[in-house]
Amino acid sequence: MSELPDCPSCNSEYTYEDRGIIICSICAYEWDLKSQESANYEEIADANGNILQDGDAVIVIKDLTVKGSSSPIKKGTKVKNIKLIHNPGDGHGIDCKIDGFGAMKLKSEFVKKA
């Protein structure tokens, strides 16, 4: 049995193959191995141009309003253990959990590497 790659979207190891397409059982992301091998993901950089990686800690550089919340995420808030989202459709390339707000996505232009 061949070893299937981890999901490029959420890094889950729980993937399976169906009719030539690899599918992630966690986030339902689908891809084929040929497109994954030829895909060049852009590196995600913070506001200062530092390249970010999964598991990094970042600091918010400006107050960010949150829909449905009466208080913003304050400048200087430290966010630990980020997960990068390559090729996001909406520009939010960082998936994280922020104390007091919960899980959310951030744009890399509003953070700096800690």
Secondary structure as GFF3:
##gff-version 3
##sequence-region A 1 114
A	DSSP	beta_strand	15	18	.	.	.	ID=ss1
A	DSSP	beta_strand	21	24	.	.	.	ID=ss2
A	DSSP	beta_strand	30	31	.	.	.	ID=ss3
A	DSSP	alpha_helix	33	38	.	.	.	ID=ss4
A	DSSP	beta_strand	58	60	.	.	.	ID=ss5
A	DSSP	beta_strand	78	79	.	.	.	ID=ss6
A	DSSP	beta_strand	83	84	.	.	.	ID=ss7
A	DSSP	beta_strand	94	98	.	.	.	ID=ss8
A	DSSP	beta_strand	102	106	.	.	.	ID=ss9
A	DSSP	three_ten_helix	108	110	.	.	.	ID=ss10
A	DSSP	beta_strand	111	113	.	.	.	ID=ss11
###
